[in-house]
Amino acid sequence: MALKKKIAQRLNTRAVGYTATNSQRIANDHLLQYLSPQDLKSYGLIPELIGRLPVLTYLNPLDRNALRSILTEPKNALIKQYQSLFALDGITFEFENAVLELIVDKTMDFHLGARGLRGICEALLNDLMFELPEAEPRVSHYTLTYAQAAKKLQHLKLDTLNAA
């Protein structure tokens, strides 16, 4: 919290525009939206480098709903990719909704973002991708349950996934 206050004090938070007033409240949770080229210069970047940055922008962190939609909705979503990989071996693969929520929860816990979804999916499914096609008797349909996924993630060393 002290770092946010320190950054807020150094940022150029003057209001700009015809309708802007100095009484507008600064949102400390998203200080990067107020970043200006003068702030970068006062931070220590050289003007030649700042001049090569035509647009300064910021991104809000992904929330649970965004991560869940990234996991399931796009044409080439991770879940669809894994289902098609299992389909190559003739296995219909499904996920319980609770498993999808578990993947999103672990991603949020470790602050991994959208790229972390793939890492957690790989940790869950790599062993299954090798075991199921060779299983006796032949498996043609498999549903990954919450209990199986939670047990698998519990045995892994996920502390090493923690991002900065």
C-alpha positions as CSV (number, residue, x, y, z in Angstrom):
1,M,0.0,0.0,0.0
2,A,2.9,2.3,0.8
3,L,4.2,1.8,-2.8
4,K,0.9,2.9,-4.2
5,K,0.9,6.1,-2.2
6,K,4.5,6.8,-3.2
7,I,3.6,6.3,-6.9
8,A,0.5,8.4,-6.6
9,Q,2.6,11.3,-5.2
10,R,5.0,11.1,-8.1
11,L,2.4,10.8,-10.8
12,N,1.3,13.9,-12.7
13,T,-2.4,13.8,-11.6
14,R,-3.5,17.2,-12.9
15,A,-6.8,17.2,-14.6
16,V,-6.7,18.1,-18.4
17,G,-9.6,19.2,-20.6
18,Y,-12.5,21.7,-20.7
19,T,-14.7,19.7,-18.4
20,A,-12.1,18.4,-16.0
21,T,-11.9,19.9,-12.5
22,N,-9.1,19.5,-10.0
23,S,-11.6,18.0,-7.6
24,Q,-11.9,14.8,-9.6
25,R,-11.0,11.8,-7.5
26,I,-7.9,9.7,-8.5
27,A,-8.5,5.9,-8.4
28,N,-5.5,4.5,-6.6
29,D,-6.3,0.9,-7.7
30,H,-5.6,1.8,-11.4
31,L,-2.9,4.4,-11.3
32,L,-1.4,3.5,-14.6
33,Q,-4.4,5.0,-16.4
34,Y,-3.1,8.4,-15.3
35,L,0.4,7.8,-16.7
36,S,1.8,10.5,-19.0
37,P,5.1,10.9,-20.9
38,Q,6.3,13.4,-18.2
39,D,5.9,10.7,-15.6
40,L,8.1,8.4,-17.6
41,K,10.7,11.1,-17.9
42,S,10.6,11.8,-14.1
43,Y,10.9,8.0,-13.5
44,G,14.2,8.1,-15.4
45,L,13.5,7.1,-19.0
46,I,15.4,9.1,-21.6
47,P,13.3,11.4,-23.8
48,E,14.6,9.7,-27.0
49,L,13.0,6.4,-25.8
50,I,9.8,8.1,-24.7
51,G,9.4,9.7,-28.1
52,R,9.4,6.2,-29.6
53,L,6.3,5.3,-27.6
54,P,3.5,6.8,-29.7
55,V,0.7,5.6,-27.4
56,L,0.7,4.9,-23.6
57,T,-2.0,2.6,-22.5
58,Y,-2.8,0.2,-19.6
59,L,-4.7,-3.0,-19.2
60,N,-7.0,-4.0,-16.4
61,P,-6.3,-7.3,-14.7
62,L,-8.4,-10.2,-15.9
63,D,-11.3,-11.2,-13.6
64,R,-12.8,-14.7,-13.1
65,N,-15.4,-14.2,-15.8
66,A,-12.8,-13.2,-18.4
67,L,-10.6,-16.1,-17.5
68,R,-13.5,-18.6,-17.7
69,S,-14.5,-17.2,-21.1
70,I,-10.9,-17.4,-22.4
71,L,-10.9,-21.0,-21.3
72,T,-14.1,-22.1,-23.0
73,E,-15.5,-19.6,-25.5
74,P,-13.1,-18.8,-28.4
75,K,-13.0,-20.9,-31.5
76,N,-9.6,-22.2,-30.5
77,A,-10.2,-22.3,-26.7
78,L,-8.0,-24.4,-24.5
79,I,-10.8,-26.8,-23.5
80,K,-11.7,-27.3,-27.2
81,Q,-8.0,-28.0,-28.0
82,Y,-7.7,-30.7,-25.4
83,Q,-11.0,-32.3,-26.5
84,S,-9.8,-32.4,-30.0
85,L,-6.5,-33.9,-28.9
86,F,-8.3,-36.7,-27.1
87,A,-10.7,-37.1,-30.1
88,L,-7.6,-38.0,-32.2
89,D,-7.3,-41.1,-30.1
90,G,-11.1,-41.8,-30.3
91,I,-11.9,-40.6,-26.8
92,T,-14.7,-38.2,-26.0
93,F,-13.3,-36.0,-23.2
94,E,-15.4,-33.8,-21.0
95,F,-14.8,-31.5,-18.0
96,E,-17.2,-31.0,-15.1
97,N,-18.0,-27.3,-14.6
98,A,-16.4,-27.5,-11.1
99,V,-13.1,-28.5,-12.8
100,L,-13.2,-25.4,-15.0
101,E,-13.8,-23.3,-11.9
102,L,-10.9,-25.0,-10.2
103,I,-8.6,-24.1,-13.1
104,V,-9.8,-20.5,-13.0
105,D,-9.4,-20.4,-9.2
106,K,-5.8,-21.7,-9.3
107,T,-5.0,-19.2,-12.0
108,M,-6.4,-16.3,-9.9
109,D,-4.6,-17.6,-6.8
110,F,-1.2,-17.5,-8.4
111,H,-1.9,-14.3,-10.5
112,L,-0.9,-16.1,-13.7
113,G,-3.4,-14.5,-16.1
114,A,-4.5,-16.1,-19.4
115,R,-1.2,-17.8,-20.1
116,G,-1.4,-19.5,-16.7
117,L,-4.5,-21.3,-17.8
118,R,-2.5,-23.4,-20.2
119,G,0.1,-24.3,-17.6
120,I,-2.6,-25.5,-15.2
121,C,-4.4,-27.4,-17.9
122,E,-1.2,-29.1,-18.9
123,A,-0.5,-30.0,-15.3
124,L,-3.9,-31.7,-15.1
125,L,-4.0,-33.4,-18.4
126,N,-0.5,-34.4,-19.6
127,D,-0.6,-37.7,-17.7
128,L,-4.1,-38.5,-18.9
129,M,-3.1,-37.8,-22.5
130,F,-0.6,-40.7,-22.3
131,E,-2.5,-43.1,-20.1
132,L,-6.0,-43.0,-21.6
133,P,-5.2,-44.2,-25.1
134,E,-3.3,-47.2,-23.8
135,A,-5.8,-48.1,-21.0
136,E,-7.2,-51.6,-20.9
137,P,-10.1,-51.9,-21.4
138,R,-10.3,-49.3,-24.1
139,V,-11.7,-46.0,-22.9
140,S,-14.1,-44.2,-25.4
141,H,-15.6,-41.6,-23.0
142,Y,-13.9,-39.9,-20.1
143,T,-15.1,-37.1,-17.8
144,L,-12.6,-35.3,-15.6
145,T,-14.2,-34.8,-12.1
146,Y,-13.5,-32.2,-9.5
147,A,-12.1,-34.8,-7.1
148,Q,-9.6,-36.1,-9.6
149,A,-8.5,-32.6,-10.6
150,A,-8.2,-31.4,-7.0
151,K,-6.2,-34.5,-6.1
152,K,-3.9,-34.1,-9.1
153,L,-3.2,-30.4,-8.4
154,Q,-2.6,-31.1,-4.7
155,H,0.2,-33.5,-5.6
156,L,1.9,-31.0,-7.9
157,K,4.3,-28.3,-6.7
158,L,2.2,-25.3,-7.9
159,D,4.1,-22.9,-5.6
160,T,6.6,-22.6,-8.4
161,L,4.0,-21.2,-10.8
162,N,3.5,-18.0,-8.7
163,A,4.1,-15.0,-10.9
164,A,5.6,-11.7,-9.8
